[in-house]
Amino acid sequence: MLFLAIGGLILICLVMGIIILRLRQEQKRLKAEIMNTHDHLEETIAARTQMLRQAGQAVSESIDYASKLQRGLLPSLNSLEEAFKKVSVFWQPKDVVGGDFYWSGHIGLTFG
């Protein structure tokens, strides 16, 4: 009876040892898979961050160009003073580019 109990105990320890060994192997495999996934995600995030930076720079350059165009189209204060003698202009866009435009010029009218 004692021999049978010791044999059963050894068998249980052997089975537990095999289970623990397999669990450790599975843990190592899962840890490696997690690290690979983490590295892949880091690369994806870095690539997308770079794409967003480039897109943001392109948008910023377009807005700056639009601002230069807009400022170039607006009449100078001198030309407004020539046309209206007394004039004041306050033009301050909310952002880089304003939504309002003003124009001045001479229109040749003849009354006959």
MMTF fields as JSON, N, C-alpha, C and O atoms, coordinates in Angstrom:
{
  "mmtfVersion": "1.0.0",
  "mmtfProducer": "UNKNOWN",
  "numBonds": 447,
  "numAtoms": 448,
  "numGroups": 112,
  "numChains": 1,
  "numModels": 1,
  "chainsPerModel": [1],
  "groupsPerChain": [112],
  "chainIdList": ["A"],
  "bondAtomList": [4, 2, 8, 6, 12, 10, 16, 14, 20, 18, 24, 22, 28, 26, 32, 30, 36, 34, 40, 38, 44, 42, 48, 46, 52, 50, 56, 54, 60, 58, 64, 62, 68, 66, 72, 70, 76, 74, 80, 78, 84, 82, 88, 86, 92, 90, 96, 94, 100, 98, 104, 102, 108, 106, 112, 110, 116, 114, 120, 118, 124, 122, 128, 126, 132, 130, 136, 134, 140, 138, 144, 142, 148, 146, 152, 150, 156, 154, 160, 158, 164, 162, 168, 166, 172, 170, 176, 174, 180, 178, 184, 182, 188, 186, 192, 190, 196, 194, 200, 198, 204, 202, 208, 206, 212, 210, 216, 214, 220, 218, 224, 222, 228, 226, 232, 230, 236, 234, 240, 238, 244, 242, 248, 246, 252, 250, 256, 254, 260, 258, 264, 262, 268, 266, 272, 270, 276, 274, 280, 278, 284, 282, 288, 286, 292, 290, 296, 294, 300, 298, 304, 302, 308, 306, 312, 310, 316, 314, 320, 318, 324, 322, 328, 326, 332, 330, 336, 334, 340, 338, 344, 342, 348, 346, 352, 350, 356, 354, 360, 358, 364, 362, 368, 366, 372, 370, 376, 374, 380, 378, 384, 382, 388, 386, 392, 390, 396, 394, 400, 398, 404, 402, 408, 406, 412, 410, 416, 414, 420, 418, 424, 422, 428, 426, 432, 430, 436, 434, 440, 438, 444, 442],
  "bondOrderList": [1, 1, 1, 1, 1, 1, 1, 1, 1, 1, 1, 1, 1, 1, 1, 1, 1, 1, 1, 1, 1, 1, 1, 1, 1, 1, 1, 1, 1, 1, 1, 1, 1, 1, 1, 1, 1, 1, 1, 1, 1, 1, 1, 1, 1, 1, 1, 1, 1, 1, 1, 1, 1, 1, 1, 1, 1, 1, 1, 1, 1, 1, 1, 1, 1, 1, 1, 1, 1, 1, 1, 1, 1, 1, 1, 1, 1, 1, 1, 1, 1, 1, 1, 1, 1, 1, 1, 1, 1, 1, 1, 1, 1, 1, 1, 1, 1, 1, 1, 1, 1, 1, 1, 1, 1, 1, 1, 1, 1, 1, 1],
  "groupList": [{"groupName": "MET", "atomNameList": ["N", "CA", "C", "O"], "elementList": ["N", "C", "C", "O"], "formalChargeList": [0, 0, 0, 0], "bondAtomList": [1, 0, 2, 1, 3, 2], "bondOrderList": [1, 1, 2], "singleLetterCode": "M", "chemCompType": "L-PEPTIDE LINKING"}, {"groupName": "LEU", "atomNameList": ["N", "CA", "C", "O"], "elementList": ["N", "C", "C", "O"], "formalChargeList": [0, 0, 0, 0], "bondAtomList": [1, 0, 2, 1, 3, 2], "bondOrderList": [1, 1, 2], "singleLetterCode": "L", "chemCompType": "L-PEPTIDE LINKING"}, {"groupName": "PHE", "atomNameList": ["N", "CA", "C", "O"], "elementList": ["N", "C", "C", "O"], "formalChargeList": [0, 0, 0, 0], "bondAtomList": [1, 0, 2, 1, 3, 2], "bondOrderList": [1, 1, 2], "singleLetterCode": "F", "chemCompType": "L-PEPTIDE LINKING"}, {"groupName": "ALA", "atomNameList": ["N", "CA", "C", "O"], "elementList": ["N", "C", "C", "O"], "formalChargeList": [0, 0, 0, 0], "bondAtomList": [1, 0, 2, 1, 3, 2], "bondOrderList": [1, 1, 2], "singleLetterCode": "A", "chemCompType": "L-PEPTIDE LINKING"}, {"groupName": "ILE", "atomNameList": ["N", "CA", "C", "O"], "elementList": ["N", "C", "C", "O"], "formalChargeList": [0, 0, 0, 0], "bondAtomList": [1, 0, 2, 1, 3, 2], "bondOrderList": [1, 1, 2], "singleLetterCode": "I", "chemCompType": "L-PEPTIDE LINKING"}, {"groupName": "GLY", "atomNameList": ["N", "CA", "C", "O"], "elementList": ["N", "C", "C", "O"], "formalChargeList": [0, 0, 0, 0], "bondAtomList": [1, 0, 2, 1, 3, 2], "bondOrderList": [1, 1, 2], "singleLetterCode": "G", "chemCompType": "PEPTIDE LINKING"}, {"groupName": "CYS", "atomNameList": ["N", "CA", "C", "O"], "elementList": ["N", "C", "C", "O"], "formalChargeList": [0, 0, 0, 0], "bondAtomList": [1, 0, 2, 1, 3, 2], "bondOrderList": [1, 1, 2], "singleLetterCode": "C", "chemCompType": "L-PEPTIDE LINKING"}, {"groupName": "VAL", "atomNameList": ["N", "CA", "C", "O"], "elementList": ["N", "C", "C", "O"], "formalChargeList": [0, 0, 0, 0], "bondAtomList": [1, 0, 2, 1, 3, 2], "bondOrderList": [1, 1, 2], "singleLetterCode": "V", "chemCompType": "L-PEPTIDE LINKING"}, {"groupName": "ARG", "atomNameList": ["N", "CA", "C", "O"], "elementList": ["N", "C", "C", "O"], "formalChargeList": [0, 0, 0, 0], "bondAtomList": [1, 0, 2, 1, 3, 2], "bondOrderList": [1, 1, 2], "singleLetterCode": "R", "chemCompType": "L-PEPTIDE LINKING"}, {"groupName": "GLN", "atomNameList": ["N", "CA", "C", "O"], "elementList": ["N", "C", "C", "O"], "formalChargeList": [0, 0, 0, 0], "bondAtomList": [1, 0, 2, 1, 3, 2], "bondOrderList": [1, 1, 2], "singleLetterCode": "Q", "chemCompType": "L-PEPTIDE LINKING"}, {"groupName": "GLU", "atomNameList": ["N", "CA", "C", "O"], "elementList": ["N", "C", "C", "O"], "formalChargeList": [0, 0, 0, 0], "bondAtomList": [1, 0, 2, 1, 3, 2], "bondOrderList": [1, 1, 2], "singleLetterCode": "E", "chemCompType": "L-PEPTIDE LINKING"}, {"groupName": "LYS", "atomNameList": ["N", "CA", "C", "O"], "elementList": ["N", "C", "C", "O"], "formalChargeList": [0, 0, 0, 0], "bondAtomList": [1, 0, 2, 1, 3, 2], "bondOrderList": [1, 1, 2], "singleLetterCode": "K", "chemCompType": "L-PEPTIDE LINKING"}, {"groupName": "ASN", "atomNameList": ["N", "CA", "C", "O"], "elementList": ["N", "C", "C", "O"], "formalChargeList": [0, 0, 0, 0], "bondAtomList": [1, 0, 2, 1, 3, 2], "bondOrderList": [1, 1, 2], "singleLetterCode": "N", "chemCompType": "L-PEPTIDE LINKING"}, {"groupName": "THR", "atomNameList": ["N", "CA", "C", "O"], "elementList": ["N", "C", "C", "O"], "formalChargeList": [0, 0, 0, 0], "bondAtomList": [1, 0, 2, 1, 3, 2], "bondOrderList": [1, 1, 2], "singleLetterCode": "T", "chemCompType": "L-PEPTIDE LINKING"}, {"groupName": "HIS", "atomNameList": ["N", "CA", "C", "O"], "elementList": ["N", "C", "C", "O"], "formalChargeList": [0, 0, 0, 0], "bondAtomList": [1, 0, 2, 1, 3, 2], "bondOrderList": [1, 1, 2], "singleLetterCode": "H", "chemCompType": "L-PEPTIDE LINKING"}, {"groupName": "ASP", "atomNameList": ["N", "CA", "C", "O"], "elementList": ["N", "C", "C", "O"], "formalChargeList": [0, 0, 0, 0], "bondAtomList": [1, 0, 2, 1, 3, 2], "bondOrderList": [1, 1, 2], "singleLetterCode": "D", "chemCompType": "L-PEPTIDE LINKING"}, {"groupName": "SER", "atomNameList": ["N", "CA", "C", "O"], "elementList": ["N", "C", "C", "O"], "formalChargeList": [0, 0, 0, 0], "bondAtomList": [1, 0, 2, 1, 3, 2], "bondOrderList": [1, 1, 2], "singleLetterCode": "S", "chemCompType": "L-PEPTIDE LINKING"}, {"groupName": "TYR", "atomNameList": ["N", "CA", "C", "O"], "elementList": ["N", "C", "C", "O"], "formalChargeList": [0, 0, 0, 0], "bondAtomList": [1, 0, 2, 1, 3, 2], "bondOrderList": [1, 1, 2], "singleLetterCode": "Y", "chemCompType": "L-PEPTIDE LINKING"}, {"groupName": "PRO", "atomNameList": ["N", "CA", "C", "O"], "elementList": ["N", "C", "C", "O"], "formalChargeList": [0, 0, 0, 0], "bondAtomList": [1, 0, 2, 1, 3, 2], "bondOrderList": [1, 1, 2], "singleLetterCode": "P", "chemCompType": "L-PEPTIDE LINKING"}, {"groupName": "TRP", "atomNameList": ["N", "CA", "C", "O"], "elementList": ["N", "C", "C", "O"], "formalChargeList": [0, 0, 0, 0], "bondAtomList": [1, 0, 2, 1, 3, 2], "bondOrderList": [1, 1, 2], "singleLetterCode": "W", "chemCompType": "L-PEPTIDE LINKING"}],
  "groupTypeList": [0, 1, 2, 1, 3, 4, 5, 5, 1, 4, 1, 4, 6, 1, 7, 0, 5, 4, 4, 4, 1, 8, 1, 8, 9, 10, 9, 11, 8, 1, 11, 3, 10, 4, 0, 12, 13, 14, 15, 14, 1, 10, 10, 13, 4, 3, 3, 8, 13, 9, 0, 1, 8, 9, 3, 5, 9, 3, 7, 16, 10, 16, 4, 15, 17, 3, 16, 11, 1, 9, 8, 5, 1, 1, 18, 16, 1, 12, 16, 1, 10, 10, 3, 2, 11, 11, 7, 16, 7, 2, 19, 9, 18, 11, 15, 7, 7, 5, 5, 15, 2, 17, 19, 16, 5, 14, 4, 5, 1, 13, 2, 5],
  "groupIdList": [1, 2, 3, 4, 5, 6, 7, 8, 9, 10, 11, 12, 13, 14, 15, 16, 17, 18, 19, 20, 21, 22, 23, 24, 25, 26, 27, 28, 29, 30, 31, 32, 33, 34, 35, 36, 37, 38, 39, 40, 41, 42, 43, 44, 45, 46, 47, 48, 49, 50, 51, 52, 53, 54, 55, 56, 57, 58, 59, 60, 61, 62, 63, 64, 65, 66, 67, 68, 69, 70, 71, 72, 73, 74, 75, 76, 77, 78, 79, 80, 81, 82, 83, 84, 85, 86, 87, 88, 89, 90, 91, 92, 93, 94, 95, 96, 97, 98, 99, 100, 101, 102, 103, 104, 105, 106, 107, 108, 109, 110, 111, 112],
  "secStructList": [7, 2, 2, 2, 2, 2, 2, 2, 2, 2, 2, 2, 2, 2, 2, 2, 2, 2, 2, 2, 2, 2, 2, 2, 2, 2, 2, 2, 2, 2, 2, 2, 2, 2, 2, 2, 2, 2, 2, 2, 2, 2, 2, 2, 2, 2, 2, 2, 2, 2, 2, 2, 2, 2, 2, 2, 2, 2, 2, 2, 2, 2, 2, 2, 2, 2, 2, 2, 2, 2, 2, 2, 2, 1, 7, 7, 2, 2, 2, 2, 2, 2, 2, 2, 1, 1, 7, 7, 7, 7, 7, 7, 7, 1, 1, 1, 1, 7, 1, 7, 7, 7, 7, 7, 7, 7, 7, 7, 7, 7, 7, 7],
  "xCoordList": [0.816, 0.0, 0.875, 0.58, 1.921, 2.839, 3.527, 3.706, 3.908, 4.536, 3.586, 4.009, 2.314, 1.301, 1.082, 0.907, 1.086, 0.903, 2.097, 1.925, 3.309, 4.505, 4.522, 4.867, 4.151, 4.093, 3.068, 3.328, 1.909, 0.88, 1.364, 1.122, 2.057, 2.591, 3.649, 3.686, 4.493, 5.513, 4.845, 5.262, 3.813, 3.087, 2.432, 2.476, 1.838, 1.207, 2.277, 2.048, 3.427, 4.505, 5.026, 5.33, 5.128, 5.582, 4.596, 5.01, 3.313, 2.285, 2.299, 2.202, 2.416, 2.469, 3.711, 3.639, 4.837, 6.07, 5.902, 6.336, 5.267, 5.03, 4.096, 4.33, 3.053, 2.102, 2.813, 2.616, 3.632, 4.354, 5.33, 5.452, 6.021, 6.948, 6.223, 6.696, 5.102, 4.322, 3.779, 3.763, 3.343, 2.852, 3.964, 3.725, 5.176, 6.302, 6.641, 6.928, 6.607, 6.87, 5.808, 6.126, 4.557, 3.462, 3.615, 3.356, 4.033, 4.253, 5.352, 5.206, 6.445, 7.539, 7.065, 7.404, 6.278, 5.77, 4.856, 4.957, 3.966, 3.053, 3.805, 3.458, 4.84, 5.63, 6.339, 6.387, 6.891, 7.549, 6.534, 6.838, 5.338, 4.295, 3.871, 3.653, 3.758, 3.403, 4.498, 4.199, 5.749, 6.853, 6.863, 7.098, 6.609, 6.543, 5.402, 5.565, 4.245, 3.098, 3.412, 3.074, 4.055, 4.426, 5.369, 5.179, 6.379, 7.328, 6.642, 6.923, 5.741, 4.997, 4.135, 4.072, 3.475, 2.645, 3.497, 3.091, 4.66, 5.558, 5.968, 6.001, 6.28, 6.657, 5.482, 5.658, 4.291, 3.094, 2.818, 2.511, 2.926, 2.691, 3.712, 3.362, 4.973, 6.018, 5.76, 5.913, 5.37, 5.105, 3.906, 3.948, 2.861, 1.668, 1.935, 1.412, 2.733, 3.098, 3.861, 3.623, 4.772, 5.521, 4.589, 4.728, 3.636, 2.674, 1.847, 1.599, 1.424, 0.636, 1.476, 0.975, 2.73, 3.6, 3.732, 3.665, 3.92, 4.059, 2.763, 2.789, 1.64, 0.352, 0.118, -0.362, 0.45, 0.3, 1.184, 0.778, 2.393, 3.306, 2.761, 2.829, 2.223, 1.659, 0.474, 0.344, -0.385, -1.531, -1.043, -1.551, -0.063, 0.478, 1.091, 0.9, 1.824, 2.414, 1.334, 1.481, 0.263, -0.835, -1.522, -1.87, -1.711, -2.349, -1.452, -1.934, -0.16, 0.772, 0.761, 0.794, 0.716, 0.671, -0.628, -0.617, -1.747, -3.029, -2.989, -3.559, -2.327, -2.213, -1.406, -1.765, -0.319, 0.485, -0.325, -0.261, -1.086, -1.944, -2.976, -3.195, -3.596, -4.63, -4.044, -4.624, -2.928, -2.313, -1.871, -1.905, -1.456, -1.056, -2.236, -2.062, -3.422, -4.602, -5.242, -5.937, -5.011, -5.639, -4.978, -3.756, -5.754, -5.167, -4.366, -4.649, -3.38, -2.562, -3.328, -4.304, -2.878, -3.495, -3.327, -4.22, -2.205, -1.985, -3.015, -3.554, -3.297, -4.289, -5.682, -6.488, -5.972, -7.267, -7.345, -8.389, -6.248, -6.242, -6.376, -7.016, -5.788, -5.948, -7.401, -7.894, -8.068, -9.449, -10.437, -11.431, -10.189, -11.19, -10.717, -11.495, -9.511, -8.909, -8.765, -7.646, -9.864, -9.771, -10.272, -11.416, -9.407, -9.777, -8.988, -7.846, -9.596, -8.87, -9.32, -10.486, -8.384, -8.659, -8.127, -6.971, -8.973, -8.552, -8.818, -9.969, -7.765, -7.909, -7.034, -5.807, -7.674, -6.942, -7.697, -8.697, -7.213, -7.905, -7.856, -6.889, -8.905, -8.966, -7.822, -7.162, -7.609, -6.521, -5.513, -5.436, -4.766, -3.751, -4.391, -3.912, -5.484, -6.177, -7.526, -8.252, -7.854, -9.138, -10.201, -9.882, -11.443, -12.536, -13.088, -13.844, -12.736, -13.27, -12.231, -11.029, -12.738, -11.873, -12.462, -13.68, -11.616, -12.096, -11.346, -10.265, -11.93, -11.364, -11.558, -12.547, -10.631, -10.805, -10.254, -9.39, -10.759, -10.278, -11.043, -12.091, -10.524, -11.184, -12.031, -11.588, -13.215, -14.107, -14.373, -14.868, -14.05, -14.228, -15.71, -16.231, -16.354, -17.761, -17.832, -17.227, -18.549, -18.737, -20.232, -21.037, -20.573, -21.974, -22.088, -21.339, -22.992, -23.022, -24.213, -24.316],
  "yCoordList": [-1.189, 0.0, 1.274, 2.229, 1.279, 2.405, 2.611, 3.741, 1.495, 1.57, 2.187, 2.972, 1.838, 2.381, 3.88, 4.637, 4.313, 5.719, 6.538, 7.629, 6.018, 6.726, 6.794, 7.829, 5.702, 5.687, 6.678, 7.358, 6.776, 7.747, 9.178, 10.047, 9.406, 10.739, 11.124, 12.27, 10.191, 10.45, 10.734, 11.628, 9.97, 10.166, 11.556, 12.245, 11.95, 13.276, 14.362, 15.34, 14.214, 15.206, 15.268, 16.346, 14.105, 14.067, 14.789, 15.567, 14.537, 15.2, 16.707, 17.497, 17.102, 18.532, 19.18, 20.309, 18.491, 19.017, 19.229, 20.246, 18.258, 18.392, 19.564, 20.335, 19.7, 20.813, 22.146, 23.078, 22.252, 23.5, 23.817, 24.974, 22.805, 23.008, 23.516, 24.441, 22.929, 23.372, 24.791, 25.586, 25.1, 26.457, 27.487, 28.58, 27.149, 28.075, 28.266, 29.381, 27.181, 27.287, 28.153, 28.993, 27.948, 28.757, 30.219, 31.12, 30.446, 31.819, 32.485, 33.644, 31.789, 32.342, 32.641, 33.679, 31.722, 31.93, 33.144, 33.963, 33.259, 34.405, 35.712, 36.738, 35.677, 36.88, 37.317, 38.51, 36.367, 36.694, 37.253, 38.193, 36.681, 37.176, 38.593, 39.435, 38.845, 40.196, 41.189, 42.302, 40.804, 41.7, 41.988, 43.125, 40.97, 41.18, 42.121, 43.021, 41.906, 42.779, 44.202, 45.161, 44.339, 45.664, 46.372, 47.547, 45.654, 46.252, 46.669, 47.736, 45.822, 46.143, 47.391, 48.26, 47.473, 48.644, 49.911, 50.973, 49.808, 50.963, 51.443, 52.647, 50.513, 50.889, 51.539, 52.527, 50.985, 51.534, 52.945, 53.846, 53.132, 54.452, 55.459, 56.594, 55.048, 55.961, 56.353, 57.518, 55.386, 55.686, 56.627, 57.573, 56.376, 57.232, 58.62, 59.612, 58.69, 59.997, 60.809, 62.008, 60.165, 60.85, 61.319, 62.434, 60.469, 60.856, 62.059, 62.971, 62.063, 63.191, 64.468, 65.55, 64.346, 65.534, 66.105, 67.319, 65.222, 65.681, 66.318, 67.351, 65.707, 66.271, 67.62, 68.557, 67.722, 68.987, 70.072, 71.23, 69.693, 70.667, 71.129, 72.315, 70.203, 70.569, 71.517, 72.484, 71.25, 72.127, 73.505, 74.53, 73.522, 74.793, 75.605, 76.819, 74.936, 75.64, 76.179, 77.278, 75.435, 75.897, 77.119, 78.062, 77.095, 78.232, 79.462, 80.567, 79.277, 80.403, 80.987, 82.206, 80.129, 80.589, 81.349, 82.387, 80.836, 81.528, 82.894, 83.855, 82.99, 84.269, 85.266, 86.44, 84.801, 85.68, 86.152, 87.318, 85.229, 85.617, 86.658, 87.657, 86.409, 87.32, 88.704, 89.716, 88.749, 90.044, 90.756, 91.984, 89.968, 90.558, 91.122, 92.059, 90.576, 91.053, 92.286, 93.047, 92.476, 93.607, 94.914, 94.966, 95.96, 97.243, 97.864, 97.643, 98.629, 99.288, 100.459, 100.945, 100.89, 102.032, 103.291, 104.138, 103.423, 104.584, 104.642, 105.712, 103.526, 103.544, 103.841, 104.464, 103.411, 103.74, 105.221, 105.845, 105.793, 107.217, 108.063, 109.114, 107.629, 108.351, 108.352, 109.348, 107.264, 107.143, 107.816, 108.383, 107.765, 108.234, 109.371, 109.832, 109.832, 110.917, 110.535, 110.391, 110.372, 109.964, 108.522, 108.209, 107.702, 106.289, 105.627, 105.993, 104.684, 103.842, 102.406, 102.123, 101.549, 100.137, 99.353, 99.494, 98.547, 97.61, 96.218, 95.805, 95.515, 94.174, 93.239, 93.275, 92.405, 91.461, 90.129, 89.945, 89.221, 87.939, 87.174, 87.273, 86.415, 85.618, 84.605, 84.406, 83.982, 83.02, 83.571, 84.786, 82.739, 83.197, 83.83, 84.839, 83.219, 83.714, 84.258, 83.605, 85.465, 86.063, 85.682, 85.276, 85.81, 85.453, 86.633, 86.434, 87.843, 89.034, 89.637, 89.608, 90.182, 90.873, 92.259, 92.436, 93.213, 94.515, 94.857, 94.331, 95.736, 96.077, 97.559, 98.144, 98.146, 99.548, 99.725, 98.97, 100.715, 101.012, 102.176, 102.568, 102.722, 103.819, 103.246, 102.404, 103.718, 103.326, 104.588, 105.588, 104.528, 105.721, 105.875, 105.123, 106.842, 107.138, 108.457, 109.449, 108.462, 109.726, 109.99, 109.094, 111.241, 111.641, 112.568, 113.537, 112.274, 113.041, 113.789, 114.478],
  "zCoordList": [0.0, 0.0, 0.0, -0.718, 0.787, 0.847, -0.506, -0.961, -1.137, -2.453, -3.475, -4.324, -3.394, -4.299, -4.045, -5.0, -2.817, -2.464, -2.94, -3.484, -2.739, -3.181, -4.705, -5.276, -5.363, -6.822, -7.348, -8.34, -6.707, -7.106, -6.921, -7.758, -5.796, -5.524, -6.563, -7.01, -6.941, -7.961, -9.303, -10.04, -9.606, -10.855, -10.889, -11.908, -9.788, -9.705, -9.861, -10.573, -9.22, -9.346, -10.775, -11.286, -11.421, -12.803, -13.727, -14.587, -13.557, -14.369, -14.11, -15.05, -12.868, -12.529, -13.138, -13.624, -13.119, -13.714, -15.213, -15.755, -15.884, -17.325, -17.606, -18.536, -16.817, -16.994, -16.783, -17.563, -15.745, -15.466, -16.604, -17.007, -17.121, -18.231, -19.474, -20.135, -19.788, -20.955, -20.757, -21.696, -19.562, -19.288, -19.45, -19.964, -19.016, -19.177, -20.651, -21.085, -21.419, -22.855, -23.529, -24.371, -23.157, -23.727, -23.326, -24.124, -22.095, -21.632, -22.441, -22.829, -22.707, -23.513, -24.936, -25.504, -25.511, -26.868, -26.922, -27.836, -25.944, -25.914, -25.69, -26.275, -24.839, -24.607, -25.882, -26.182, -26.637, -27.91, -28.907, -29.642, -28.934, -29.84, -29.463, -30.334, -28.184, -27.714, -28.092, -28.524, -27.935, -28.291, -29.789, -30.199, -30.606, -32.056, -32.416, -33.24, -31.792, -32.04, -31.6, -32.294, -30.451, -29.933, -30.906, -31.22, -31.376, -32.32, -33.612, -34.158, -34.095, -35.323, -35.113, -35.982, -33.964, -33.677, -33.567, -34.039, -32.953, -32.845, -34.236, -34.491, -35.13, -36.496, -37.224, -37.937, -37.043, -37.684, -37.17, -37.951, -35.877, -35.28, -35.785, -36.107, -35.856, -36.343, -37.796, -38.162, -38.621, -40.035, -40.173, -40.96, -39.43, -39.519, -38.949, -39.456, -37.914, -37.358, -38.394, -38.546, -39.104, -40.157, -41.263, -41.765, -41.646, -42.682, -42.232, -43.02, -40.978, -40.453, -40.416, -40.724, -40.047, -40.046, -41.453, -41.647, -42.434, -43.815, -44.305, -44.974, -43.973, -44.387, -43.71, -44.347, -42.436, -41.721, -42.303, -42.404, -42.685, -43.293, -44.645, -44.969, -45.429, -46.735, -46.565, -47.315, -45.592, -45.339, -44.889, -45.346, -43.998, -43.513, -44.652, -44.729, -45.531, -46.672, -47.606, -48.142, -47.807, -48.654, -48.046, -48.756, -46.742, -46.064, -46.149, -46.397, -45.945, -46.056, -47.47, -47.639, -48.474, -49.86, -50.122, -50.784, -49.604, -49.765, -49.088, -49.605, -47.947, -47.255, -48.09, -48.173, -48.706, -49.562, -50.766, -51.154, -51.35, -52.476, -52.044, -52.729, -50.912, -50.437, -50.151, -50.543, -49.49, -49.186, -50.469, -50.553, -51.467, -52.739, -53.521, -54.3, -53.329, -54.052, -53.418, -54.092, -52.151, -51.472, -51.902, -52.037, -52.119, -52.523, -51.378, -50.201, -51.756, -50.743, -50.138, -50.709, -49.001, -48.338, -49.188, -49.215, -49.876, -50.749, -51.864, -52.146, -52.496, -53.586, -53.051, -53.742, -51.851, -51.249, -50.908, -51.097, -50.405, -50.082, -51.338, -51.306, -52.437, -53.698, -54.145, -54.676, -53.936, -54.391, -53.447, -53.902, -52.157, -51.201, -50.303, -49.468, -50.431, -49.644, -48.168, -47.675, -47.474, -46.069, -45.974, -46.303, -45.531, -45.453, -44.333, -44.054, -43.722, -42.758, -42.99, -43.269, -42.866, -43.09, -41.908, -41.511, -41.371, -40.336, -40.892, -41.037, -41.193, -41.746, -40.943, -41.038, -40.155, -39.331, -39.379, -38.684, -40.194, -40.299, -38.983, -38.228, -38.723, -37.502, -37.481, -36.461, -38.618, -38.751, -39.752, -39.933, -40.384, -41.329, -42.554, -43.072, -43.01, -44.193, -43.743, -42.994, -44.212, -43.871, -44.885, -46.003, -44.507, -45.391, -46.172, -47.123, -45.8, -46.452, -47.393, -47.132, -48.491, -49.441, -49.675, -49.645, -49.902, -50.351, -51.62, -51.886, -52.391, -53.691, -53.916, -53.474, -54.588, -54.967, -56.367, -56.814, -57.037, -58.373, -58.964, -58.45, -60.034, -60.737, -61.87, -62.651, -61.924, -63.015, -63.838, -63.319, -65.08, -65.91, -66.299, -67.123, -65.703, -66.029, -66.784, -66.377, -67.848, -68.584, -68.651, -68.904, -68.417, -68.501, -69.696, -69.822, -70.534, -71.732, -71.973, -72.988]
}
